[in-house]
Amino acid sequence: MRHATASRNRGAFFLVMAGIFMGCSSPIKIAIMAETHGVDNLGEVRSVYTAFAVFGTALGPVLFGRLLDLGFAALLMAVAVLPSLRVPAPQRSA
Protein backbone atom coordinates (compact mmCIF):
# COMPACT_ATOMS: atom_id res chain seq x y z
CA MET A 1 0.00 0.00 0.00
CA ARG A 2 2.91 2.32 0.69
CA HIS A 3 4.11 2.01 -2.93
CA ALA A 4 0.72 3.16 -4.28
CA THR A 5 0.79 6.28 -2.10
CA ALA A 6 4.34 7.18 -3.18
CA SER A 7 3.39 6.67 -6.81
CA ARG A 8 0.33 8.89 -6.39
CA ASN A 9 2.45 11.60 -4.74
CA ARG A 10 4.98 11.52 -7.59
CA GLY A 11 2.15 11.77 -10.12
CA ALA A 12 0.64 14.75 -8.34
CA PHE A 13 4.05 16.43 -8.08
CA PHE A 14 4.61 15.92 -11.82
CA LEU A 15 1.21 17.40 -12.69
CA VAL A 16 1.77 20.44 -10.46
CA MET A 17 5.23 21.07 -11.93
CA ALA A 18 3.97 20.56 -15.50
CA GLY A 19 1.19 23.08 -14.86
CA ILE A 20 3.63 25.64 -13.47
CA PHE A 21 6.11 25.30 -16.32
CA MET A 22 3.46 25.25 -19.05
CA GLY A 23 1.79 28.28 -17.50
CA CYS A 24 5.08 30.19 -17.42
CA SER A 25 6.12 29.35 -20.97
CA SER A 26 3.71 31.67 -22.78
CA PRO A 27 4.48 34.89 -20.84
CA ILE A 28 8.20 34.17 -20.99
CA LYS A 29 8.07 33.50 -24.74
CA ILE A 30 6.15 36.73 -25.38
CA ALA A 31 8.54 38.74 -23.18
CA ILE A 32 11.53 37.36 -25.08
CA MET A 33 9.88 38.19 -28.41
CA ALA A 34 9.15 41.74 -27.22
CA GLU A 35 12.75 42.20 -26.06
CA THR A 36 14.21 40.73 -29.24
CA HIS A 37 11.95 42.25 -31.90
CA GLY A 38 10.37 45.23 -30.15
CA VAL A 39 6.78 45.76 -29.10
CA ASP A 40 5.83 47.61 -32.29
CA ASN A 41 6.09 44.45 -34.41
CA LEU A 42 4.95 41.95 -31.78
CA GLY A 43 1.77 40.92 -33.64
CA GLU A 44 3.62 40.31 -36.89
CA VAL A 45 6.40 38.38 -35.19
CA ARG A 46 3.96 36.18 -33.26
CA SER A 47 2.02 35.42 -36.43
CA VAL A 48 5.20 34.25 -38.19
CA TYR A 49 6.20 32.12 -35.19
CA THR A 50 2.69 30.61 -35.07
CA ALA A 51 2.68 29.87 -38.79
CA PHE A 52 6.01 28.03 -38.51
CA ALA A 53 4.71 26.11 -35.49
CA VAL A 54 1.55 25.02 -37.32
CA PHE A 55 3.41 23.94 -40.46
CA GLY A 56 6.07 22.19 -38.38
CA THR A 57 3.42 20.34 -36.43
CA ALA A 58 1.77 19.20 -39.65
CA LEU A 59 4.93 18.24 -41.56
CA GLY A 60 7.09 16.96 -38.68
CA PRO A 61 5.59 13.50 -38.17
CA VAL A 62 5.41 12.77 -41.89
CA LEU A 63 8.98 13.87 -42.52
CA PHE A 64 10.30 12.10 -39.41
CA GLY A 65 8.60 8.83 -40.31
CA ARG A 66 9.81 8.97 -43.89
CA LEU A 67 13.41 9.64 -42.83
CA LEU A 68 13.25 6.77 -40.35
CA ASP A 69 12.03 4.47 -43.12
CA LEU A 70 14.94 5.58 -45.32
CA GLY A 71 17.50 4.79 -42.58
CA PHE A 72 18.43 8.27 -41.37
CA ALA A 73 18.16 7.47 -37.65
CA ALA A 74 21.63 8.94 -36.82
CA LEU A 75 20.78 12.18 -38.64
CA LEU A 76 17.50 12.43 -36.73
CA MET A 77 19.30 11.98 -33.42
CA ALA A 78 21.75 14.75 -34.38
CA VAL A 79 18.89 17.08 -35.32
CA ALA A 80 17.23 16.34 -31.97
CA VAL A 81 20.34 17.67 -30.20
CA LEU A 82 20.55 20.92 -32.21
CA PRO A 83 17.99 22.89 -30.13
CA SER A 84 20.16 22.41 -27.06
CA LEU A 85 23.07 24.26 -28.69
CA ARG A 86 23.41 27.94 -27.85
CA VAL A 87 22.49 30.29 -30.66
CA PRO A 88 23.58 33.91 -30.12
CA ALA A 89 20.77 36.44 -30.01
CA PRO A 90 20.64 38.97 -32.83
CA GLN A 91 22.14 42.37 -32.00
CA ARG A 92 19.65 45.21 -31.83
CA SER A 93 20.61 48.47 -33.44
CA ALA A 94 20.33 51.57 -31.29
C-alpha positions, 0 to 999 in steps of 0.5 A, spaced: 500 500 500 505 504 501 508 504 494 501 506 491 501 512 495 508 514 493 506 513 486 500 517 487 504 523 490 509 523 484 504 523 479 501 529 483 508 532 483 509 531 476 502 534 474 503 540 479 510 542 476 507 541 469 502 546 470 507 551 473 512 550 467 506 550 461 503 556 465 510 560 465 512 558 458 507 563 454 508 569 458 516 568 458 516 567 450 512 573 449 517 577 453 523 574 449 519 576 443 518 583 445 525 584 447 528 581 441 523 584 436 520 590 439 513 591 441 511 595 435 512 588 431 509 583 436 503 581 432 507 580 426 512 576 429 507 572 433 504 570 427 510 568 423 512 564 429 505 561 429 505 559 422 512 556 422 509 552 429 503 550 425 506 547 419 512 544 423 506 540 427 503 538 420 509 536 416 514 533 422 511 527 423 510 525 416 517 527 414 520 524 421 517 517 419 519 517 412 526 519 414 526 513 419 524 508 413 529 511 409 534 509 414 536 516 417 536 514 424 543 517 426 541 524 422 535 524 426 538 523 433 543 529 431 537 534 429 534 532 436 540 535 439 541 541 435 535 545 439 540 544 445 546 548 442 546 555 444 544 560 438 547 567 439 541 572 439 541 577 434 544 584 435 539 590 436 541 596 433 540 603 437 
